[in-house]
Amino acid sequence: MYFIETQCGDVWGILKKSEDLSIIKNYLEKQDVFTYGISREDYDVNGIHCNACSCPSGWIIIIRIPESDIEKAKEIGFTRTISINQA
């Protein structure tokens, strides 16, 4: 699943660097979402640039979670990706 990170409007707070992924992991665990893996990657915002909290930061958060936690992650704002097995 993925989440397009914002400048400062994410429920877990503002991340300063990739090492801060534990902040997201801890937040998800408090919401009863178990993560197998989590990463933060560059995201092309197609030239959109603004500094409002709701604007994209240029990063995307990617999580791997159990099937049973997908609905909980959707409630937080994550979007389901198509797995290689589903394509």
C-alpha positions, 0 to 999 in steps of 0.5 A, a space after each residue: 500500500 502507499 501514501 502520498 506524503 504531505 508537507 505537514 498534514 500527515 497523522 503521524 507528524 512531519 518526517 525530517 529524514 528517511 530514518 524517521 520511518 520508525 515514527 510511521 511504524 509506531 503510529 501504524 502499530 498503535 492503530 493495530 496495523 502490522 508492517 512487514 516492511 516500510 520505505 520512503 521513496 521519491 514521488 513525482 508531483 508533476 511540477 506541483 509545488 506549494 508549502 501548504 500542509 496538504 501539498 505533496 512533499 515529493 515523497 511516497 510512503 510504501 508499506 507491506 502489511 497483512 491482508 487482514 490489515 488493509 481496511 485499517 490502513 485505508 482508514 488512515 489514508 493508504 491506497 492499495 497497490 496491485 500486487 505482481 500476483 494480481 496483475 
